[in-house]
């Protein structure tokens, strides 16, 4: 499993609409082969900056599977109009992970069990 980390900077004044559109875009992600789960985080320090964290089975699940699919085209149509600039995307390997007990509520964007 890998983690896609996308930094998304959106146009001023579009936060509410972007967040609503992202909820729709997540429904598309959930249909992609190799998708595991995702979380959308909003920066406290930088207005209009988000991080999208997506867990995939492999880099290829994201780059070849999703990005070359009709689902990705729909995803871009929903979101691209909000982007201040092209999102910066990296793929990360998990080396260690610890989930504290009582860590808080489940992420709003959810994932597959």
PLY file of the C-alpha trace (Angstrom):
ply
format ascii 1.0
element vertex 113
property float x
property float y
property float z
element edge 112
property int vertex1
property int vertex2
end_header
0.00 0.00 0.00
1.19 3.54 -0.76
0.01 7.01 0.20
-0.61 9.71 -2.39
-0.11 13.15 -0.85
-1.52 16.04 -2.90
-1.12 19.66 -1.89
-4.05 21.59 -3.31
-4.12 25.38 -3.28
-7.52 26.75 -4.26
-8.72 30.12 -5.49
-9.70 32.66 -2.84
-13.33 32.54 -1.79
-14.03 29.05 -3.16
-13.50 26.93 -0.02
-17.14 25.97 0.60
-17.81 25.08 -3.03
-14.50 23.17 -3.28
-15.26 21.12 -0.17
-18.73 20.27 -1.49
-17.30 19.27 -4.88
-14.62 17.20 -3.17
-17.31 15.14 -1.43
-18.66 14.29 -4.91
-15.14 13.62 -6.22
-14.51 11.12 -3.42
-17.42 9.04 -4.70
-15.48 8.74 -7.97
-12.27 7.78 -6.16
-14.11 5.03 -4.30
-14.95 3.41 -7.65
-11.30 3.20 -8.73
-9.54 -0.15 -8.67
-6.84 -0.16 -6.01
-8.39 2.65 -3.94
-8.24 2.03 -0.18
-9.25 5.24 1.62
-8.79 9.00 1.62
-8.75 12.04 3.88
-8.99 15.72 3.07
-7.18 18.09 5.43
-7.47 21.89 5.52
-4.47 24.00 6.55
-4.81 26.14 9.63
-1.88 28.40 8.73
-2.38 28.81 4.98
-5.83 29.88 3.82
-7.02 27.96 0.79
-4.51 25.10 1.18
-5.59 21.48 1.47
-3.86 18.14 1.57
-5.56 15.15 0.03
-4.24 11.85 1.37
-5.23 8.80 -0.67
-4.23 5.23 0.11
-3.78 3.05 -2.97
-2.77 -0.58 -3.42
0.18 0.62 -5.54
1.55 3.65 -7.38
0.25 2.08 -10.59
-3.28 1.92 -9.13
-3.14 5.71 -9.00
-1.05 6.65 -12.04
-2.03 4.01 -14.58
-5.36 2.85 -13.22
-7.08 6.00 -11.97
-5.32 8.82 -13.82
-5.86 7.16 -17.19
-9.54 6.42 -16.60
-12.83 8.13 -17.34
-13.29 8.47 -13.55
-10.24 10.77 -13.42
-11.64 12.93 -16.20
-14.84 13.37 -14.19
-12.78 14.06 -11.05
-10.83 16.81 -12.83
-14.02 18.36 -14.23
-15.43 18.62 -10.71
-12.31 20.13 -9.13
-9.93 21.76 -11.63
-11.81 25.06 -11.69
-10.96 25.59 -8.01
-7.20 25.07 -8.35
-4.99 28.14 -7.95
-2.20 26.05 -9.50
-1.67 22.43 -10.44
-1.63 20.29 -7.28
1.77 18.97 -6.19
1.56 15.19 -5.82
3.94 12.71 -4.21
3.68 9.00 -3.55
4.91 7.84 -0.16
5.83 4.43 1.25
4.72 3.46 4.73
7.65 2.72 7.02
6.00 2.91 10.42
2.53 3.76 11.60
0.95 4.10 15.00
-2.70 4.81 15.61
-3.34 6.02 19.16
-6.42 4.65 20.88
-9.18 7.23 21.13
-7.60 9.25 18.30
-10.83 11.06 17.55
-13.69 10.84 15.06
-13.53 8.88 11.85
-12.49 10.91 8.77
-15.44 12.45 6.96
-14.34 11.14 3.55
-14.04 7.53 4.67
-12.82 4.56 2.68
-13.25 0.89 2.09
-13.06 -1.52 5.02
0 1
1 2
2 3
3 4
4 5
5 6
6 7
7 8
8 9
9 10
10 11
11 12
12 13
13 14
14 15
15 16
16 17
17 18
18 19
19 20
20 21
21 22
22 23
23 24
24 25
25 26
26 27
27 28
28 29
29 30
30 31
31 32
32 33
33 34
34 35
35 36
36 37
37 38
38 39
39 40
40 41
41 42
42 43
43 44
44 45
45 46
46 47
47 48
48 49
49 50
50 51
51 52
52 53
53 54
54 55
55 56
56 57
57 58
58 59
59 60
60 61
61 62
62 63
63 64
64 65
65 66
66 67
67 68
68 69
69 70
70 71
71 72
72 73
73 74
74 75
75 76
76 77
77 78
78 79
79 80
80 81
81 82
82 83
83 84
84 85
85 86
86 87
87 88
88 89
89 90
90 91
91 92
92 93
93 94
94 95
95 96
96 97
97 98
98 99
99 100
100 101
101 102
102 103
103 104
104 105
105 106
106 107
107 108
108 109
109 110
110 111
111 112
